[in-house]
Amino acid sequence: MTTAKNFDPSVYVITDTRLSAGRSIIDVVEQAIAGGATCIQLREKNYTTEQLYYAAEHLRKLTRQKGVTFIVNDRLDVALAVEADGIHLGREDLPLPAALRIMPSWMILGVTARSVEQALQFQRAGATYLGVGSVFATTTKENTGKPIGLHGLKEIARQVKIPVVGIGGINAGNAGEVIGAGAAGVAVVAAVVSAADIAAAAGELARSVALARARDKRDKGDIYET
C-alpha cells in the first residue's frame, strides 16, 4: 500500500461520472492510468453509499494492480472498508483530529486549504498533503470562492513543508505554471475525465508536469553555478 513517503501526486485525477460522457468509472480510470495518472481520487457526490462502496472496491483492485495511489473523497468509512491508500477531507467533513483517531498510521490524509492560515493549521493537525485552490476559475466544483491564483498557491507552498497539490481550472496548458509556483502535483477533473481521449489528456498533463520540473531543476542549477 502507498504511504506518505512514496505518495506521488504529480498527475492527480479526480473522478466525476457526470462529466465522463457515459463512460464507466472503471474505463475512465484505466485510461487515465494508462496515460500517466499517478493518483486517483474517487469523488462521486451523487452516488449512494452502496454505489460508492462498490466503485471504491473495484478501483482499489485496479489501482493496486497498477501501483497507483487511491484516495477516497469525504468518506472515511468507505476508504477504510476497501483499504484505500488515503482519504481527502473538505471543510464540511469529519474534523482532522477525529479522522486521525480512526485512521491507521499508514493512511494518507489530504485536506483542502485556501489560505496560508488554513494550510499551517492543517499541517500542524497532521495532514499528509494539501489540496490548494481553486487556483483558476472552475465550473467543476461549486462554492470554491474566488480563485486564489498562482500567487496564492505560491504563498501556501512556500509556507508549508508537506506536499501541495494545485486544483481548480487546471489543464495541460497551465499545469506547468502550477508546478512552477511550488505545487507537487496538479489535480484535475474535467481536463481528463471529459476528454475524448482520456489517456492522451492524462499524458499531456504528465508531460507538462515533467517539463516544468525539468525547467525548474535547470533554473536552480543555473543559479547555483553562478
Contacts in CASP RR format, 6 or more apart in sequence:
PFRMAT RR
TARGET T0000
AUTHOR 0000-0000-0000
METHOD contacts of the structure
MODEL  1
MTTAKNFDPSVYVITDTRLSAGRSIIDVVEQAIAGGATCIQLREKNYTTE
QLYYAAEHLRKLTRQKGVTFIVNDRLDVALAVEADGIHLGREDLPLPAAL
RIMPSWMILGVTARSVEQALQFQRAGATYLGVGSVFATTTKENTGKPIGL
HGLKEIARQVKIPVVGIGGINAGNAGEVIGAGAAGVAVVAAVVSAADIAA
AAGELARSVALARARDKRDKGDIYET
1 64 0 8 1.000
1 83 0 8 1.000
1 85 0 8 1.000
1 106 0 8 1.000
2 67 0 8 1.000
2 69 0 8 1.000
2 70 0 8 1.000
2 85 0 8 1.000
2 86 0 8 1.000
2 108 0 8 1.000
3 106 0 8 1.000
3 108 0 8 1.000
4 108 0 8 1.000
4 128 0 8 1.000
4 129 0 8 1.000
7 39 0 8 1.000
7 69 0 8 1.000
7 85 0 8 1.000
7 108 0 8 1.000
7 128 0 8 1.000
7 129 0 8 1.000
7 163 0 8 1.000
8 38 0 8 1.000
8 39 0 8 1.000
8 69 0 8 1.000
9 38 0 8 1.000
9 39 0 8 1.000
9 69 0 8 1.000
9 129 0 8 1.000
9 163 0 8 1.000
9 165 0 8 1.000
9 184 0 8 1.000
9 185 0 8 1.000
9 187 0 8 1.000
10 38 0 8 1.000
10 39 0 8 1.000
10 184 0 8 1.000
10 185 0 8 1.000
10 186 0 8 1.000
10 206 0 8 1.000
10 209 0 8 1.000
11 36 0 8 1.000
11 37 0 8 1.000
11 38 0 8 1.000
11 39 0 8 1.000
11 185 0 8 1.000
11 186 0 8 1.000
11 188 0 8 1.000
11 202 0 8 1.000
11 203 0 8 1.000
11 205 0 8 1.000
11 206 0 8 1.000
11 209 0 8 1.000
12 37 0 8 1.000
12 38 0 8 1.000
12 39 0 8 1.000
12 40 0 8 1.000
12 41 0 8 1.000
12 165 0 8 1.000
12 167 0 8 1.000
12 185 0 8 1.000
12 186 0 8 1.000
12 187 0 8 1.000
12 188 0 8 1.000
13 29 0 8 1.000
13 32 0 8 1.000
13 37 0 8 1.000
13 39 0 8 1.000
13 40 0 8 1.000
13 41 0 8 1.000
13 187 0 8 1.000
13 188 0 8 1.000
13 189 0 8 1.000
13 192 0 8 1.000
13 193 0 8 1.000
13 202 0 8 1.000
14 40 0 8 1.000
14 41 0 8 1.000
14 43 0 8 1.000
14 73 0 8 1.000
14 167 0 8 1.000
14 187 0 8 1.000
14 188 0 8 1.000
14 189 0 8 1.000
14 193 0 8 1.000
15 25 0 8 1.000
15 28 0 8 1.000
15 29 0 8 1.000
15 40 0 8 1.000
15 41 0 8 1.000
15 42 0 8 1.000
15 43 0 8 1.000
15 44 0 8 1.000
15 189 0 8 1.000
15 193 0 8 1.000
16 43 0 8 1.000
16 44 0 8 1.000
16 140 0 8 1.000
16 189 0 8 1.000
16 190 0 8 1.000
16 193 0 8 1.000
17 24 0 8 1.000
17 25 0 8 1.000
17 28 0 8 1.000
17 44 0 8 1.000
17 46 0 8 1.000
18 46 0 8 1.000
19 140 0 8 1.000
19 189 0 8 1.000
19 190 0 8 1.000
19 193 0 8 1.000
19 194 0 8 1.000
20 28 0 8 1.000
20 193 0 8 1.000
20 194 0 8 1.000
21 194 0 8 1.000
23 198 0 8 1.000
25 42 0 8 1.000
25 44 0 8 1.000
25 55 0 8 1.000
25 58 0 8 1.000
25 59 0 8 1.000
26 58 0 8 1.000
26 59 0 8 1.000
26 62 0 8 1.000
28 193 0 8 1.000
28 198 0 8 1.000
29 37 0 8 1.000
29 40 0 8 1.000
29 59 0 8 1.000
29 62 0 8 1.000
29 63 0 8 1.000
30 62 0 8 1.000
31 198 0 8 1.000
31 199 0 8 1.000
31 202 0 8 1.000
32 40 0 8 1.000
32 192 0 8 1.000
32 193 0 8 1.000
32 198 0 8 1.000
32 199 0 8 1.000
32 202 0 8 1.000
33 40 0 8 1.000
33 62 0 8 1.000
33 63 0 8 1.000
33 66 0 8 1.000
33 68 0 8 1.000
33 202 0 8 1.000
34 199 0 8 1.000
34 202 0 8 1.000
35 198 0 8 1.000
35 199 0 8 1.000
35 200 0 8 1.000
35 202 0 8 1.000
35 203 0 8 1.000
35 206 0 8 1.000
36 199 0 8 1.000
36 202 0 8 1.000
36 203 0 8 1.000
36 205 0 8 1.000
36 206 0 8 1.000
37 68 0 8 1.000
37 192 0 8 1.000
37 202 0 8 1.000
37 206 0 8 1.000
38 68 0 8 1.000
38 69 0 8 1.000
38 206 0 8 1.000
39 68 0 8 1.000
39 69 0 8 1.000
39 70 0 8 1.000
39 71 0 8 1.000
40 59 0 8 1.000
40 63 0 8 1.000
40 68 0 8 1.000
40 69 0 8 1.000
40 70 0 8 1.000
40 71 0 8 1.000
41 71 0 8 1.000
41 72 0 8 1.000
41 73 0 8 1.000
41 88 0 8 1.000
41 187 0 8 1.000
42 52 0 8 1.000
42 55 0 8 1.000
42 56 0 8 1.000
42 59 0 8 1.000
42 70 0 8 1.000
42 71 0 8 1.000
42 72 0 8 1.000
42 73 0 8 1.000
42 84 0 8 1.000
43 73 0 8 1.000
43 74 0 8 1.000
43 88 0 8 1.000
43 189 0 8 1.000
44 51 0 8 1.000
44 52 0 8 1.000
44 55 0 8 1.000
47 55 0 8 1.000
49 75 0 8 1.000
49 78 0 8 1.000
52 75 0 8 1.000
52 78 0 8 1.000
53 78 0 8 1.000
53 81 0 8 1.000
53 82 0 8 1.000
56 72 0 8 1.000
56 78 0 8 1.000
56 79 0 8 1.000
56 81 0 8 1.000
56 82 0 8 1.000
56 84 0 8 1.000
57 82 0 8 1.000
59 70 0 8 1.000
60 70 0 8 1.000
60 82 0 8 1.000
60 83 0 8 1.000
60 84 0 8 1.000
63 69 0 8 1.000
63 70 0 8 1.000
63 85 0 8 1.000
64 70 0 8 1.000
69 85 0 8 1.000
69 86 0 8 1.000
69 108 0 8 1.000
70 84 0 8 1.000
70 85 0 8 1.000
70 86 0 8 1.000
71 79 0 8 1.000
71 84 0 8 1.000
71 85 0 8 1.000
71 86 0 8 1.000
71 87 0 8 1.000
71 88 0 8 1.000
71 108 0 8 1.000
71 110 0 8 1.000
72 78 0 8 1.000
72 79 0 8 1.000
72 82 0 8 1.000
72 84 0 8 1.000
72 86 0 8 1.000
72 87 0 8 1.000
72 88 0 8 1.000
73 87 0 8 1.000
73 88 0 8 1.000
74 87 0 8 1.000
74 88 0 8 1.000
74 89 0 8 1.000
74 90 0 8 1.000
74 93 0 8 1.000
75 87 0 8 1.000
76 87 0 8 1.000
76 89 0 8 1.000
76 94 0 8 1.000
76 99 0 8 1.000
76 102 0 8 1.000
76 103 0 8 1.000
78 84 0 8 1.000
79 86 0 8 1.000
79 87 0 8 1.000
79 107 0 8 1.000
80 102 0 8 1.000
80 103 0 8 1.000
84 107 0 8 1.000
85 107 0 8 1.000
85 108 0 8 1.000
86 107 0 8 1.000
86 108 0 8 1.000
86 109 0 8 1.000
86 110 0 8 1.000
87 99 0 8 1.000
87 103 0 8 1.000
87 107 0 8 1.000
87 108 0 8 1.000
87 109 0 8 1.000
87 110 0 8 1.000
88 110 0 8 1.000
88 111 0 8 1.000
88 112 0 8 1.000
88 131 0 8 1.000
89 96 0 8 1.000
89 99 0 8 1.000
89 109 0 8 1.000
89 110 0 8 1.000
89 111 0 8 1.000
89 112 0 8 1.000
90 111 0 8 1.000
90 112 0 8 1.000
91 112 0 8 1.000
96 109 0 8 1.000
96 111 0 8 1.000
96 122 0 8 1.000
96 125 0 8 1.000
96 126 0 8 1.000
96 127 0 8 1.000
97 125 0 8 1.000
99 109 0 8 1.000
100 109 0 8 1.000
100 125 0 8 1.000
100 126 0 8 1.000
103 109 0 8 1.000
108 128 0 8 1.000
108 129 0 8 1.000
109 126 0 8 1.000
109 127 0 8 1.000
109 128 0 8 1.000
109 129 0 8 1.000
110 127 0 8 1.000
110 128 0 8 1.000
110 129 0 8 1.000
110 130 0 8 1.000
110 131 0 8 1.000
111 122 0 8 1.000
111 127 0 8 1.000
111 129 0 8 1.000
111 130 0 8 1.000
111 131 0 8 1.000
112 130 0 8 1.000
112 131 0 8 1.000
112 132 0 8 1.000
112 133 0 8 1.000
112 167 0 8 1.000
113 119 0 8 1.000
113 122 0 8 1.000
113 130 0 8 1.000
113 131 0 8 1.000
113 132 0 8 1.000
113 133 0 8 1.000
113 156 0 8 1.000
114 132 0 8 1.000
114 133 0 8 1.000
114 145 0 8 1.000
114 148 0 8 1.000
115 148 0 8 1.000
115 156 0 8 1.000
116 155 0 8 1.000
116 156 0 8 1.000
116 159 0 8 1.000
119 130 0 8 1.000
119 132 0 8 1.000
119 156 0 8 1.000
119 159 0 8 1.000
119 160 0 8 1.000
119 164 0 8 1.000
120 159 0 8 1.000
120 160 0 8 1.000
122 130 0 8 1.000
123 130 0 8 1.000
123 160 0 8 1.000
123 161 0 8 1.000
123 162 0 8 1.000
127 162 0 8 1.000
128 162 0 8 1.000
128 163 0 8 1.000
129 162 0 8 1.000
129 163 0 8 1.000
129 164 0 8 1.000
129 165 0 8 1.000
129 184 0 8 1.000
130 156 0 8 1.000
130 160 0 8 1.000
130 162 0 8 1.000
130 163 0 8 1.000
130 164 0 8 1.000
130 165 0 8 1.000
131 164 0 8 1.000
131 165 0 8 1.000
131 166 0 8 1.000
131 167 0 8 1.000
131 187 0 8 1.000
132 148 0 8 1.000
132 153 0 8 1.000
132 156 0 8 1.000
132 157 0 8 1.000
132 164 0 8 1.000
132 165 0 8 1.000
132 166 0 8 1.000
132 167 0 8 1.000
132 183 0 8 1.000
133 144 0 8 1.000
133 147 0 8 1.000
133 148 0 8 1.000
133 149 0 8 1.000
133 153 0 8 1.000
133 166 0 8 1.000
133 167 0 8 1.000
133 168 0 8 1.000
134 141 0 8 1.000
134 144 0 8 1.000
134 145 0 8 1.000
134 147 0 8 1.000
134 148 0 8 1.000
134 167 0 8 1.000
134 168 0 8 1.000
134 169 0 8 1.000
135 147 0 8 1.000
135 148 0 8 1.000
135 149 0 8 1.000
135 150 0 8 1.000
135 153 0 8 1.000
135 166 0 8 1.000
135 167 0 8 1.000
135 168 0 8 1.000
135 169 0 8 1.000
135 170 0 8 1.000
135 178 0 8 1.000
136 147 0 8 1.000
136 149 0 8 1.000
136 168 0 8 1.000
136 169 0 8 1.000
136 170 0 8 1.000
136 174 0 8 1.000
137 147 0 8 1.000
137 168 0 8 1.000
137 169 0 8 1.000
138 144 0 8 1.000
138 147 0 8 1.000
138 168 0 8 1.000
138 169 0 8 1.000
140 168 0 8 1.000
140 169 0 8 1.000
140 189 0 8 1.000
140 190 0 8 1.000
141 168 0 8 1.000
141 189 0 8 1.000
144 168 0 8 1.000
147 168 0 8 1.000
148 156 0 8 1.000
150 177 0 8 1.000
150 178 0 8 1.000
150 181 0 8 1.000
151 181 0 8 1.000
152 181 0 8 1.000
153 164 0 8 1.000
153 166 0 8 1.000
153 178 0 8 1.000
153 181 0 8 1.000
153 182 0 8 1.000
153 183 0 8 1.000
154 181 0 8 1.000
154 182 0 8 1.000
156 164 0 8 1.000
157 164 0 8 1.000
157 181 0 8 1.000
157 182 0 8 1.000
157 183 0 8 1.000
158 182 0 8 1.000
163 184 0 8 1.000
163 185 0 8 1.000
164 182 0 8 1.000
164 183 0 8 1.000
164 184 0 8 1.000
164 185 0 8 1.000
165 183 0 8 1.000
165 184 0 8 1.000
165 185 0 8 1.000
165 186 0 8 1.000
165 187 0 8 1.000
166 178 0 8 1.000
166 183 0 8 1.000
166 185 0 8 1.000
166 186 0 8 1.000
166 187 0 8 1.000
167 186 0 8 1.000
167 187 0 8 1.000
167 188 0 8 1.000
168 187 0 8 1.000
168 188 0 8 1.000
169 188 0 8 1.000
169 191 0 8 1.000
170 178 0 8 1.000
170 186 0 8 1.000
170 187 0 8 1.000
170 188 0 8 1.000
170 191 0 8 1.000
171 188 0 8 1.000
171 191 0 8 1.000
171 205 0 8 1.000
172 191 0 8 1.000
172 201 0 8 1.000
172 204 0 8 1.000
172 205 0 8 1.000
172 207 0 8 1.000
172 208 0 8 1.000
173 208 0 8 1.000
175 186 0 8 1.000
175 205 0 8 1.000
175 208 0 8 1.000
175 209 0 8 1.000
175 212 0 8 1.000
176 186 0 8 1.000
176 208 0 8 1.000
176 209 0 8 1.000
176 211 0 8 1.000
176 212 0 8 1.000
177 212 0 8 1.000
178 185 0 8 1.000
178 186 0 8 1.000
178 212 0 8 1.000
179 185 0 8 1.000
179 186 0 8 1.000
179 208 0 8 1.000
179 209 0 8 1.000
179 212 0 8 1.000
179 213 0 8 1.000
179 216 0 8 1.000
180 212 0 8 1.000
180 216 0 8 1.000
185 209 0 8 1.000
186 205 0 8 1.000
186 209 0 8 1.000
188 205 0 8 1.000
191 201 0 8 1.000
191 205 0 8 1.000
192 198 0 8 1.000
192 201 0 8 1.000
192 202 0 8 1.000
192 205 0 8 1.000
195 201 0 8 1.000
END
